Amino acid sequence: MRLWFLQLSGWPVFLSIVGIVLVFMLALSVGMTRISNRSVVQNFVLAFFAVAVIAAIGLAVAAVMTRW
């Protein structure tokens, strides 16, 4: 039995994950600036790499789930 969210694949899933990642990355960079002594650029870079790893994992999970 395939669930409806497992049948989603291709560009809609990819673009949704990319959009969520961008919003999360910007929120992290602003939030981290307020609670630390680092600059916005340093926090942006840290948030970028953290979210890039999370996005890669999310895309891998989506790819594996759509193959089942």
Protein Blocks (a to p, Z undefined) as FASTA:
>chain_A
ZZfklmggcjllmmmmmmmmmmmmmmmmmmmmmmmcbdfklmmmmmmmmmmmmmmmmmmm
mmmmmmZZ
